[in-house]
Amino acid sequence: MNAVRCAAGFLAALMLLTPACYAVDIVPATATAAVETAAEEDWQLLLVNPWNKLPEEFTVELKKLPNGLQVDARIYDDLTAMLSDCRKAGLRPVVCSAYRPVETQTRLYNNKIARLQAAGYSREAAIRQAGRWVAVPGTSEHQTGLAVDLVASSYQVLDKKQEQTKEQKWLMEHCWEYGFILRYPSDKCGVTGIGYEPWHYRYVGKETAKAMQEAGLCLEEYLTALESPQETVHTKAR
């Protein structure tokens, strides 16, 4: 898994370089190993976003949470541990959404469009705007079973104020320790295609979450790092 961290670090280094930087020769010697590692753990790195639909043949084994919601059985233990430790810190996190079948996602998406139209948006504008907040069916991470929406029991509204709760502050600081990432950070909207959601957490595995945390990458950027060309990259001072 060190290769995975190296690949993420490689991309982060490139992102920090500017034309005024020193001349640098960087050879991502670990790129091949990183890609092989990703292939072995592709269930954790499944990319579902506005440009990548859930595979038609996708299936998932689900496990029920105490409140009746379900998640991919493989993330159950780490999710339970994270929530338990959060509670031990004197906080009260709540899983308000987890796995969603396509029927549920379709209903939520259509409801969002209807609400926007009722607010005065045209049909076309409502469709465009709705996709920023409710994923088009087939492009929602909730359909993978790898994502959960977590809120504070004292404030269960999905809006920006959620980030101000003690529960979210704890989760944002510690989620990577349990293999989770804040999937849609405020500074990555242009990359993820989704508006800021300080409540949406996605499981990627502990090593990957740590690498992403250290490099400051979102999932799309991290996967780009794993696919970086296996050749010398020359950055010259200008």
N, C-alpha and C positions, 0 to 999 in steps of 0.2 A: 504493500500500500504506500510505501515511500515514493514510488514512482508516480502515484496519483498526486501526491503533494507537490512533487517536482514539476509536473505538468501544469498544475494550477499556478505555481510560483512563476513558471516561465511566462505565462500569459500576463500575469500581474506585472512582471518586470517590464514587458513590452509596453503595457498600457501606461506605465509611469515615465517611459523615455520620451523626450521631446527632441526636436531638431537641434536644440542647444546642448544636448547631452554629450558626454564623451563618446568617442568611437568605441563600439563594443562588438565583439563577435560572440554570439551565443549559439551553442549547439545543444539542442534538446535531446541528449543521448538516451533519455529514458522514455521518449515518446512512444516507441513501440510497446514497451512493457506496460505503459499506462493504458494504451488502447486495449491491450489484451486483458488487463485487469478489469477495465470497464465492461468488456464483452462478457466476462465471467459473472459480473454482478449487474447485468443489464436490467434486472427487475427493479433494482434500487435507482437506476439512472434513467428510467423510462421518461422520455420527454413528451409531454402533452401540453400544447399551448395553441394559440390561434393559428399557427402554421403547421402544426403536427397533430393530426388526429389520433385518437386511440385506435390501435390495430383492430380490424374487424373481428379477428379470431381471439381477441383478448378475453381471458378468464381470470378470476381471482378467487382464492379460498379465503373466506371471511371469518372473522371471529367477533363475537358480540361483546361490546363494552357493558359495564354495569348499568348504564342508562338506556340500553337497548340499541344504540347506534352500533354500526359495524365498521371494522377496518381490516385491511390485509392481515391475515393471521401472523405473518412474519414480523410485523412491526408492533404487535400487541405488547410484548414484554417491555420493550424500550419506551413505548408511550406510557405504559402503566408506571414504570419507574420514574419517568419525568414528572408525571402528575403527582405521584406520591411524594417525591422530594420537594415539589413546589408546595404541597400542603404542609410538609414538615417545616417549611419556612414560615408557616403561619398564614399562608395565602389560600384562596379558594378558586382554583381554575375550573372551568366547565367546558366540556366538549359539546358544542352546540350543533356541529355538523361534521359528518365523516363521509363514509361511502354513500354514493348516490347512484341508483340505477338510471339509465338513460331517460326513463319516463319522468323521474323526479327532476332531472336537470332540464328537460324540455319544458316542464310546467313552470319552473322558476324563471327560465329564459323568456318564455312567452308573457309571464306576469310582469316582468321588468319592462318589456316593450310596451305592454298595455298601460302601465303606470306612466311611462314617459310620454306616450301619446295623450294621455289624459291631462298631462301637465303642459301640453301645447306643442310637443314635437311632431313633426311630420312622420309618416310611417318609415321613410328611408332614414331620417335622422335618428329616430328612436332605435332602429336596428343597429345603427353604427354605435350609438352611445351605450346601448345595452351590453354590447360585447366587451366593453371596457370593465364592466362590473360583474356580469354574470356570463360565464363562458357559454359559447354556442355548444349545444349538445354534441358530444363526441370529442370536445376539446377541453373538457374540465378535468382537472386533477382529482376531483372528488370521485370520478368514475373509476379511478385506479385503485382506490382503497388505501393509497399512500398519503393522503392529505387529510388534515383535520382543521376545523375552525375552533379556536380556543378563546374563551372570553372570561372576564372576571365575573364571579357570581353577583357582585354588587353593581355591575354595569354590563348588561348583555345586549348592547346595541353595536351593530357592525358599522362603526364610523371611525374617523380619525382619533376621536377622544379615547378610543380603546387603548391607544398607546400610552396614555397617561396613567393607566391603572398599575398598581403594584404587581399584579399578576403578569401583565405583558412585559413590564420591565424585567422581571425575573426570567421569564421565558426567552426574551430576546437575548439576554446575557448567557443563559445556560443551555438553550435548546440543542446546540451543536454537540454538547457532551453526551447526548442521548441519540444522536444520529439525525436530528431534525434541523431544518433551516427555515428562516422566515422567507417564504417563497417569493413574495412580491414587495421588496423594499421600496421606500419612497424615491430613491435615486436610480432605480432600474426600470422604470415604467416603459421607457423607450426600447428596452431590450426584451422585456418579458411580454409586452403588449397588454399588460393588465395594470389597472390602477393600484395605488398603494393600499395594501391590506394588512394592517398590523395585528391580524388575528389568524392568518392562514399559514399553517406550518406543514412542511412536506418532509417525509422521511427519505433520506439518501444514504444512510449508513454512517456509522461513527467516524471512520477514517475520512470519508468524503466530506462530511459536514465540517470536520476540523480543518481540512484543506481549504474549503470554501471560506470559512470564517477567517482564517489567517490571510488569505489572498484578497478578501473583500469581493468575491465573485458571486453572481447569481448563477442558477443552474445552466442557462444558455451559454454564459461566458465560460463556465467550467467545462462544459462539453466541447466547446470550441478549442479549449486548451488541450484536451485529450486528442483532438483531431489535427493538431498543429503539424505542418509538414516536417518530415524528418530530414532537415537540411539546415545548413548554417544560415543564420539570420544576421545580416550586416546592418548595423545602425551607425551612420557616420555623422560626425559633427558638421554643422553648416554655419 
